[in-house]
Amino acid sequence: MRGVDGKGPDRIGAITELSMDAFKKWLREGDTMKAASNTILESLFTLTDLTAWKEGSKGTDASEHRGWAIAVNAAQYFSDILNIFNSAFPGIDYKGAFEDADRLKELLAVITSDLSDIIEKRNAANDLLMNQRFRTAGLHHTIAGTSPEDVLNIIKNTKELSGTLGDAYHDKWVAAGEAFVKSSPAFRSEEQVAAYMGMRNKIDTMKKEYDLAIAGTAEKWADEKARVSQECGYDAIEAEADMLAAENKKEVDAAWLVRPDPNTQYDAFVKWQNERIDADYIYFERQDALFERQNILREKYLVPLSEARNAEYETHEPTKKAIEAMQEEKRAWLQKAGEQAIDAILSDSSVSQEDAEKWAKGQVVTKSAMERLISTGTYKDKEDLCRDMAEFYRLTGGRLGPVIIQTTGRRRANAAYWTAEINIDNHFIKETLFHEMGHLLEKDETVRGAGQAYRDRRADSTKGIKKLSTLTGNRGYKSDEVAYTDDFWDPYVGKSYSNSVGSEVISMGIQMFSSPRKAGFLMLRDPQMFNLMIGIMESSQSEREKKQTAAFSEKVSTKQGEKANLESFYDKLSKFAKDEEKLLKHSSGLVHSIEGYGRGGRAGNGKSMVAYYYPGDPQGPGEYVQSTFFKTRQAARNFAYLYLLYIQKGLINSREEASRSTFFLADAVQKKKLPPRLKTEDMHKFIEDLK
């Protein structure tokens, strides 16, 4: 563990080793309102290690025990930290005593089997701990008032609750999904499913037999061709032609070594050239004679052989057509089954089509994201996108809160449920939209926990985890992207995250309902996941979930408004900065040039560099010119214009101020963030003509 001398981030060099005794002294006598640790340690106490240390190592220095290497920032609950401190330092009278310890114990002691009640009580307990202003990273406060034994019991209850919460909801939703499937006439009966499975098995059997027959025919005629080619002399002529070609190459190489110089030995060069022409003529004549003999043998022996082989292949054609017909029938079955499943869910949805469309139109789709979707051809307009969003909203019973669809230029789409943001890619089709919106459902810990429970139960513990690039053969996955192995319908379903708080189960399951045929496939390929998805989509939100969604919506609505303001701000800035010639003319020499670089930049519409001077610096070639690089020409213009505005309005009035501000200004322009020292309400008033 390391200590800090309390003088702030500008004193990074003052970090020193902190002994356990010194740490205890800080707890007793020091100012615990200031951080005592900015460093995350390596691993976390397990409950077993902690209990063993407490019972078997009394009187010894805690720093000597291997379990003391704790990661405070990695603790799953605040009560983990409480546990660590009270067990590591029993009897210490901590500052900022934990006055509500009794209430915390009471809350955890009366936990019932009702799942909603469990969540309410656990959240209340965690909120109680939060109210003590306890910060895991800085250790700003310590907690006291509870004995180590009591804390161990509290944390044990909390951990058991956390571990069983996802399992309980998983079982609840799988059972609900199974019941819905059985009760709805829209879903196929067991007899029909059995008939489908019989058809699929028959296709698999026929395909194996067909592949074996084709392979046998190919092998048979390959052997026959090799035998006939050898017996009729075709292979011998082929070998003779190869030998002739090798001899000719050797002769040509030798001739070029003694080639006369046409500038100094013109007559000798002409003679050499004529000899080469004669030699080439003789060589090609001999080659043509061999090829003619080969053609005669081919027509007499190999062509009839090829015709007989093709005739035998034709005998397998009816089997091939029968397989294709059955595969088409299987696809049609899946399509119809999926359509009926999706229709059943939609008809039972608590959300009307009108409300779903209203919700979809109210979500934020940034201008740049919509432009990218249109340019890649995945969606023709926002109405097209909103249609799919509304369908998702109805399928999931309105469980989804606000959504922000944006683009950061990444090659792979991603989503963050804690900010409600979805970043699109160049292949953002309906399936991808459903996948990423499925991630947003994970803001509810019960949904998130149910997905993890599904994955963890199905994972083959004997095989451990493997790289996704190995499991899929797709080199596009990063080396740290790993997954549990099992008979998942897609290896990505088993993906494991290092922070242990996410999975791809919900997103991968929900995306299958973007297409009737895929929904039908999931129904038959993985009934457990299918029923889990149905259970989640069919379940109504509890009051807790509604309150959580409402609070989250309010928070994100503010963020949506900020994003809309920023988008409008940069649109306005782009219009003012579009005239590059005028911009440079009014720069008083402070902006030297805007130049493209790279393949797109040299064409004038891609990567660009702004060369500029700080106020007061000498201007001209070889002087104090600065350079900043941007992904687009317009971003470079926007930076140059904003830089000049900052100078014009007195926000930058010296070299030192420019040196401090330009990095943050460029970063804001590149990422379309709020520029430094501007307020949201003043952004639009800030932009004006350059003087």
N, C-alpha and C positions, 0 to 999 in steps of 0.2 A: 504494500500500500504506500502511496506517496502523499506527502503533505505540500501545501501551498502557503506562501508567506502572507497571503491576504491582500496583496497589492495589485491584483487584477491581471488581466491577460497580457499586459505589457511587461510582466515580470516572469515570462515563461522560464527563463533561465534560472529562476530561483527554486525550481522544484527540487526537493531533497527527500531522501529516504526517511520514513516515519516509523519508529519502532512501535510495538504494541503498547508498551508502557507509556510512551508519549501520547499515543492515541487515547488511552484511558484517561490520562491527565487532561487532555483536551476536553473529553466528555465531562469531567468533573469540574474543571476550573476555567476552561476556555470559552470563547464567544461562539456558541453553536449556531448563531445566526449566520455565520460565514462558513463557506464550504471548507471541509477538511479533506475532501478527495475529489479529484476530477478524473481519476483513472479507473476504468473498469477492470476488475480482476478476472481471473481465468475461468472458474467454474462455480457451480452453485451447490450449496449444501443440499444433500438429500435428507429426507426426514429420518432415514435410518442412520446416516452418518451423524446427524445432529444429536439424536437420542443417545447413540453409543458414546459420543464424546462427552455429553452432559453427565451420563451415569458413570462412565469409566475413567474420566480424566479430570476429576475435580481436584483443584489445587494446582494444576499445571497451567502453563501459559498457553492461551488459546492459539497463539501464533505458531506453536510447535505442532499443532494438529493439521493434518493434510486437508481436512475439510474447511479450514479457515479461508482457503483461496476461493472466496465467494464473488459472484458477479452481482453486485447490488442492482445494477441497471437491468439485469436479465431476470430478476425475480418476477414471477407471474402475477403475484398479488402483493399489495402493501403489507398484508399480514405476514408474508414471507420475510420481509425486512424486520418487522416487529419481532418475529420469531428469532431471527439471527442475533439481534442485539440483546434481547432478554436472556437468551441461552448462553451467549458468549460472555456476558458481563453480569452475572446474577448479583443482586444486592446493590448495584449502583443506583444512586438517587439521581435519575436523569433530569436535565433541565427540560422545561416544557412538558410537564407530566401529562400522561395520557388520561385525562379526566374521564373520558367516556368509555373506559375499558369494560366496565360492568355492562353498559348498554350493548357494546359490541358482542360480548359473550352471550348476553341474553338473546340477541337477534339470531346468532348462529345456533344457539341451543334449541330454539323452538322451530327450527326448519321442519317443514312437513313434506309429505310426498307429493303435494300439489306442485306441479312444475312452475306455473306462473308465480306462485307464492315463493318458491325457492329463489327465482330470479329477483323478485322484488326485495327479498330480505338480503340476498347477497349484495345487490347493488347498494342497498342502504348501508350495509356494513362497510363496503369499500368507500362510499361517499363520506362516511363518518371518519374514516382514516384520512381521506383527502382533506377534510376540514381542519386537520391538525397541522396543515401546511408542511406535510412531510414530503420531501423531494428525494427520489431515489438517486439521482445523479450527483447532487451536491451535498447530500446528508445535512441539509440545513437544520433539521430538528431531529431529536431522538425521542423515543416514546418510552414511558414507564407506567407503573401502576398495575402491572399484571405479572404474576410469577412465571418463570420459565415453564413449569408444568402445565399451567393453565393455557399459556400461549401455544404449547405443543398440541394440546387438545383442540384449540381453536383452529390452528393451521391444518391439522389433520382433517377436521370436519370440512374446512374450506377446500382442501385439495380433493377430498373424496367427492364433494359436491361438484367441483369443476370437472373431475374425470367422468362422473356419471351423467352430467347434464347433456352432453352431446349424444351419449348412448341412449339416454331416455327418449330424447326427441327423435332420434333416428328410428327407434323401435315404434314410437307412437306414429310417425308419419308413414313408415313402411306398412304398418297395419292398416292405417287409414286409406292409403293408396290401394292396397289389396282389396279392402272392403268396397271401395268405390268401383274398382274394375269389375268385381263380382256382381255388384248391384246394378250396374248400368247395362242396358240392352245394347248400347252402342259398341261395346267391346265384344270381341269374338268369344265364343263358347270354348270350353276345354276340348270338345270334340273337333271344332274347327282348327284350333291351335295344333292339336295332335295331327290332324290331316296335313296342315302346313309343314310341320316338322317332318312328317313322313315324306312329303314332296322334296323338302330340302335334302334329306338323307339320300333319297333316290337320285337326286341331281349329283350329289357328291360321289355316290357309287358309280353312276354312269360316266361322270367326268374322269374318274380314276381309271376306269376300264378303257375309255376312249383314249386317254393319254398314253396308257400302256400299249394299246393297239397301234397307235400312230408311231410311238417310239420303236415298237417291234418291226413295223413296216419299214421305217427309215433305216434301221440297223440292217435288216435283211437285204434291202436293195443297195445299200452302201457296200456291203460285202460282195454282192453279186457284181456290182460295177467294178470293184477292185480286181475281182477274178477275171472278168471278161477283158478289161483294159490290159491286163498283163498277158493273157493268152493270145489276144489278137495282135499284139505288137504295138499297141497305142502308147503304152508307158515307155517302151524302148525308144520310140521316136521322140517322145517328150524329153527323155534323158539326153538323147543325141543333140536336140535343139539347145538344151541348157549348156551342154559342153561346148557347142559351137559358139554360143554367145560369150562364154567365159574366155575362150581362146581369142575371139575378136577383141574383147575389152583389153586383154593383155597386149595384143598387137598394137591397138590404138594408143594405149598409154606409152608404150615404148617409142612409137613414131613421134609423139608429141615432145618427147625428151630431146629429139634431134631436129626439131623444127627450125629451119633457117630463119634468120631475121629478115622480114620483107623490106626493111629500110636499107640494109647494108648488103644483103645477098638476094636481090630480087629474083634473078634467074633460077637460082637453086630453090628459092621458096616456091616459084611457079611449078617447077618439076615435082617438088615434094607434094604440093597440093593436088596435082593431077594423079600422082600415084595413090594418094589417099582416096580420091574419087573412084578410081578403078577398083581398089581393094574393097571399098564399101559396096560397090555394085556386085562384086562377086559374093560378098557375105550375104547380102539381101536375097540374091538369087538362090543360094543354098538354103536359106531359111524358108523362103517361099516354097521350095520343093518339099521340104519336110512338112510344112503346114498343109500342103496339098495332100500328101500321103495320110496325114492325120485326119483330115476332113473325110477322106474316103472311108477310113476305118470307123469314124464317128457315125457316119450315115448308115454304114452296114451293120454295126454291132451296138453302139451306145444309144442311138436314137430309139430303136425298137425297145431297148431296155428301159429307157426313160418313159416311153409310152405305157409299157406294162406296169411300171411303178405307179404312174398317175392313175391308171385304171384301178389298181388296188386301193389307192387312196380314196377313189370315188366310192368304193364300197363302204367306207366309214362315214360318208357324208350324211346319210339319214340319221345316224346316231348323233352327229354334231348338230343337225337341225332340231332334233328332238330335245337335246340339252338346251339349245337357245330358246326354244319355245317354252320349256319348263322354267327357265330363268326369267323370261318375260312374264310368265304367269306368277312367279314368286314376287317379282317387283310390283306387279299390279296388286297382288295380295297385300304386300306391305304398304303400298300407297293407300289402298282402301282402308286397311286397319288403322293406319296413322291418321287419316282424315276423320274417321269416326271417333278416334280417341280425342283428337284436338277439338272436334265439334262438341263432344260430350263435356269437355272441360269448359269451353267457352259458354255453352248453354247453361252451365251451372255456376258461372262466374257471378260474383256479387257486384262486378263493375259493368256498367252498361257501355255499349259501343260509343255513345255520345260522350260519356264522362271520360272514357279512355282517349278519345280523339282530343278532347279539351286538354287533358293532362299532357299528351304528347306535344301539342302545339305550344304549351307553356314552358317546355324545357329549352335550355340554351344550346344552340348549335352555332358555334362561331362561324363567322363569314369565311375564314380561311379553311376551316374544316369542310364546310359545304362546297367550297370551290374545289377542294381536293377530291371529294366524293364524286362530284360531277365530272371532273377531268379524267378520273380513272374509270368512269363508266359504271360504278357500282350502284349509284343512285342518280336519278335524273334531276330531282329537285327535293326541297325540304318536305313537300307533301308526300312524296314517295317514301322518304325516311320515316316520317311521322306515322305512316300507315303500319309499318312494321313495329314501331315503338308502342303504338296503341294495342296491337295484338299481344305483345309481350305483357303489357300492363294488365290486360284482361285475363290472360292465361294465369298470371301469378296473383290474381285477386287484389290488385292494387297494393301489393306489399312494398313496391318500390317507391322510394322517395324521389327527391329531385335528381336530375341528371344534367351533366355538362359534357357535351361532345365537342372535342377540340382536336387540334393537330399540333404536334411538336416536331414533325418531320421524321419520326422514327419508322423503322422498317417493320416492326411488329407492334400490333395493337396491344394495349394494356388498360387496366382500370384500377382505381383506388377507391375502395368503398368508404374510406374515412373522409374523402373530399368530394365524393360523387362524380369524379372526373373519369371520362373515357377518352383515351388518345387513339385516334384511328390510324390505319395503315393504308397501303395502296390496294389491298384486297379486302376491303371492309364490306363484305356482303351480309345478307340477313343472318346467316349462321354466326358470323363474327360478332354482329351486334347483339344477338341473344347471348352469346358466350360472355361478352364483357358486361352486359347488363346483369347476367347471372352473378358475376362477382360483386355487383353492388348490393345484391340481396344479403351478402355476408356481413353487412353492417350489423345485422341481428346475430348475436352470439349463439342463439339456438340453431339457426340455419348453418352458421359456420361450424359449430360443434357437431351437428349431424353429418355434415360432409366428411369431417375428419374421422368420425366414428366408422362410417362406411369404409373409408380407405384403410384405416388401421385394422379393422376386422378382416378385411380381405387380403391384406398384405401377407406375403409369404416370408415369415421371419427367418427362415433358413437360408433364403437367398439374399437378404439384406437389400441395399439400394444399389442401383447402377446408373450410369450416365444415360440420359435420354438419347444422346447421339448414338450410343451403342444399342439401345433397345429398339430404336426406330430406323437407324441407318441414315438419319437426317443430320448432316453436319452443321445445319443452321443453329442447332442448340448449343448454348455455351457449355463450357467444361464443368461449371458448377451447377448445372441444371440436372437434377437426379430424380429418380422415381423408385418407389417400391415395386417389386415384381409380383405379378399375379395374372390370372386370366382375365384382366380388364379388357374391355372391347377396344380400348386404345391405351397404349402405354402411358400417355399423358395424364390419364385419369389418376394414376398412382403417384403423380409428382409430389415431392417432399420439399418444403421450404425450410431454410435454416432457422428462421425465427419461430417455427412450429405453430404459427397462428393462422395458417391459410392452407387451402387445398384447391385442386382443380375439379373436385367432384361435382359441386353444384353447377359450376359454369359449363362443364362438359355435358352434364345431364340435361340442363335446360336448353343448350344449343340444339339438341336433337329434336326439339319441338318446333324448330324453325322450318321443318320440312316434314310433310306427312310420311314420306317413305322412310325417313330417318327415325321418326317417332315409332313407326311400326317395327323397324329393325331393333330399336332399343327394347321394345316390349317383349320381343322374343329372345334377343341375345342376352339381356341382363334384366330379368324381371325384378330383382331387388332394387336396382337403381331406378328402373321405370316406376315402381311403386313408391319409392322415396320421393321422386319428383312430383308424382301425382298427389301424394300426401301433403307436400309443401304447398303446391298450387291450390289445392282444395281447402286447406285449413284457413280458418278466419283469423284475423289478427286479434290478439288479446289487447286489453286496455293498455297494458304496459308497452306493447309494440306500437300502438297508435300514438301514445305520448312520445315515445322515442322517435318515431318518424316525424311527428309534428315539430319537435324540438330541432331535429336534424334539418328538416326542411327550412325552418326559419334561419338557421345558421348558413345553409348553402344558398338560400335566396339572396342573402347579403352578398355572398361571394359571386353569385350569378350577376347581380347588379354591378358589382365592381368590374367583372369581366366585360360586360356589355359597355360600360363606360370607357374602359381601356381600348376596346375594339373601335369604338367611335372616335376616341382621341387619336389613335394611330391612323385611322382613315383620314381624319382631318389633316393630320400632320403630313401624310403622304401627298395630299392634294397641294399643300403649300410648298412641299419640297420637290415636287415632280419636275419643275423647270430647273434642270441642273445648271444651265448657262446663267440664268438669273441668280441662282444661289451663289455661284462662284463670283459673280460680278459684285454682289453685295457683301462679300465676306471680308473686304478690306485686306485681302491677302492672307488672312488667318487660315482659310482652307485652301491649300495649295492645289490639290487635284483629287478627283475620284477616278480610280483606275480599276479595270477588270483584270482578273487573273484566273488561270485555270481554263478548262475547255469552255464552260458556259460563260465565265466572266469576260473572256476576250471578245465574245460575241456581243457583250454589252448588256446581258440580262441575268448574269449569274453572280458568282463570287466577286466581291469588289473590296478595294482598299481605299480608305480615306487618309490622305496625307495632309497634316495640318500643323499649326504652330500654337504654342501657348502664348497668352498675352504677355507682351514685353520681351519675348524672345526675338533675336535677329531672324529675319526672313530671307530666303533665297537658297539656291543650290548649295548643299553641303553644310547648311546651318542646322539649327535645332529642330528639325522636322520630326513630327510624331507620326505613327501609322497605326491604324486599327482596321481589322479585317471583319467582313460581314458575309453572310451567306447569299445575300441578294443585293442587286444594285440599289433597289429602293430603300432597303434597310440602311445602306451606306449614306444615301441622300438624307434620310430621316435623322441619322446621327449628326451629320454635318449641320443640318438646319437647326436642330435642337441645341447643339453646341454653340452656335452663333446666337441663338435666342437667349441662352443662359448668360452669355457675355453682354448682350444688348440690355438685358433686364437687371444686370448687376449681380447675378447669382455666382458668376465666375468673374473676378476682377483682378486676379493676379496669377502669376505662374504657379505658385504653391496651391491655390484653390483649384486651378485647372488640373494639376497633377493628381490631386485627391479625387476629383469628381469625374473625370473622363472615363475611367474604368467602369464605374457604376452606371454612368450614363449609357455607355456602349452596351453593357449587359442588359439594361432595361429595354433598350431599343431592339436588341437581338431577340429577347424573350417576350417582348411586348408587355413589360411590367410597368408599374408606376415609376416614373423617373424620380431620381433622388431630389428631396427637398420640395416636392410638389404635393399638394393635398388633392384628394379625389375630387372634391367639390370645385377646385380651382383649375382643374386640368384644361378644360375647353377655353377658358378665358386666357390661358397662358399663350396660346398660339396666335401669332399675328405676323404681319408682313415684316420682312427684314428692312431695316432703314439704311 
